[in-house]
Amino acid sequence: MPSLLRYTHLICGLTGLGIGLFVLWHVNAYPMGTSTRMGPGYFPWMLGALMVVLSLGVLALEGRGVMAPDMPRPSWRGLIWILLSIAAFAALAERAGLAPAIMASVLLSARADDSLTLLSSLILGAICAAFSSVLFVLMLGLPLRVIAL
């Protein structure tokens, strides 16, 4: 029975190849320009081509000759908590501010992993909220409220 690792390489290679080809197909509507005077289609085309080349490399080196193993069941509990954390951030960012929204998002997403304790989640949330506030508000000067009072 083939290992799951090789099967995931096959899936990742095919996914990357599909995305790269999709980008190459749709970027043709933009003018390319030259390497010294790049047009709006130049950079996306290069990224799409790089993605196709790298995906073909993954398929050639890692994903050849594999059969699909029994896939494990998805963790619905984790998926639900992660989606709830994204929704909480979207709902709280403007109303409560950046720091409370990040704190709530981290606390909810931490529920997806049974090994995380409430204390470690609180510490992680506080660090993420502080770092994001300093980075986005103080350093980058984005017009975000850290805490809405």
C-alpha positions in Angstrom: 0.0 0.0 0.0 1.5 3.4 -0.9 2.2 5.9 1.8 -0.1 8.8 2.3 2.8 11.2 1.9 3.3 10.2 -1.7 -0.4 10.5 -2.4 -0.5 14.0 -1.0 2.4 14.9 -3.3 0.3 13.7 -6.2 -2.7 15.7 -5.1 -0.6 18.9 -4.5 1.2 18.5 -7.8 -2.1 18.2 -9.7 -3.6 21.1 -7.8 -0.7 23.3 -8.4 -0.6 22.4 -12.1 -4.3 23.2 -12.4 -3.9 26.6 -10.7 -0.8 27.5 -12.7 -2.5 26.6 -16.0 -5.6 28.6 -15.0 -3.4 31.6 -14.3 -1.6 31.2 -17.6 -4.9 30.9 -19.5 -6.5 34.0 -17.9 -3.4 36.3 -17.9 -3.4 36.4 -21.7 -5.9 39.2 -21.7 -3.3 41.6 -20.3 -0.4 43.0 -22.2 2.9 41.3 -21.4 5.5 44.0 -22.1 9.2 43.2 -22.0 11.5 42.3 -19.2 12.8 45.9 -19.0 9.3 47.4 -19.4 6.9 45.0 -17.8 3.2 45.1 -18.6 0.4 44.2 -16.2 0.5 40.5 -17.4 4.2 39.9 -17.1 4.4 39.2 -13.3 1.3 37.0 -13.1 2.4 35.1 -16.2 5.9 34.4 -14.6 4.2 33.2 -11.4 1.9 31.0 -13.3 4.7 29.5 -15.4 6.8 29.0 -12.2 3.9 27.2 -10.6 3.4 24.9 -13.6 7.2 24.1 -13.7 7.3 23.4 -9.9 4.2 21.3 -10.0 5.5 19.2 -12.8 8.6 18.7 -10.8 6.6 17.6 -7.8 4.6 15.2 -10.0 7.8 13.8 -11.7 9.8 13.4 -8.6 7.3 12.6 -5.8 3.9 11.7 -7.2 4.6 9.0 -9.8 3.2 5.5 -9.5 1.0 5.9 -6.5 -2.5 4.6 -5.9 -5.0 6.3 -3.7 -5.0 4.9 -0.1 -8.0 5.0 2.2 -8.3 8.7 3.0 -8.9 9.6 6.7 -12.2 11.2 7.5 -12.0 15.0 7.7 -12.0 16.7 11.1 -15.4 18.5 11.0 -14.9 19.8 14.5 -11.7 21.6 13.5 -13.2 23.0 10.3 -16.2 24.4 12.2 -14.1 26.1 14.8 -11.8 27.6 12.2 -14.7 28.9 10.2 -16.3 30.3 13.4 -13.0 32.1 14.2 -13.0 33.7 10.8 -16.6 34.8 11.2 -15.9 36.2 14.6 -13.0 38.2 13.3 -15.1 39.7 10.5 -17.9 40.5 12.9 -15.7 42.1 15.6 -13.0 43.9 13.7 -14.9 47.1 13.1 -17.2 46.9 16.2 -14.7 46.0 18.9 -11.4 46.8 17.3 -8.4 44.9 16.0 -7.1 43.4 19.3 -10.4 42.0 20.6 -11.1 40.6 17.1 -7.8 38.8 16.9 -8.1 37.6 20.5 -11.5 36.1 19.8 -10.3 34.6 16.6 -7.3 32.9 18.2 -9.4 31.6 21.1 -12.0 30.1 18.8 -9.5 28.6 16.4 -7.6 27.1 19.3 -10.7 25.0 20.1 -9.9 23.0 16.9 -7.0 21.4 18.7 -7.7 19.4 21.9 -4.1 19.6 23.1 -4.2 23.4 23.6 -5.1 24.7 27.1 -7.1 27.8 27.8 -4.0 29.4 29.3 -1.9 28.8 26.3 -4.7 30.0 24.0 -5.0 33.2 26.0 -1.2 33.8 25.9 -1.1 33.1 22.2 -4.1 35.4 21.6 -2.5 38.2 23.6 0.8 37.9 21.7 -1.0 37.8 18.3 -3.2 40.8 19.2 -0.2 42.9 20.5 2.0 42.0 17.5 -0.8 42.8 15.0 -1.6 46.0 16.7 2.0 47.2 16.7 2.6 46.0 13.1 -0.5 47.3 11.4 -1.4 50.4 13.4 1.9 51.7 14.7 4.4 50.6 12.1 2.3 50.5 8.9 0.0 53.3 9.9 -3.2 51.6 8.8 -6.4 53.4 10.0 -7.5 50.6 12.3 -8.7 51.0 15.9 -6.9 48.7 18.3 -9.8 48.8 20.8 -13.1 50.4 20.1 -14.5 52.0 23.2 
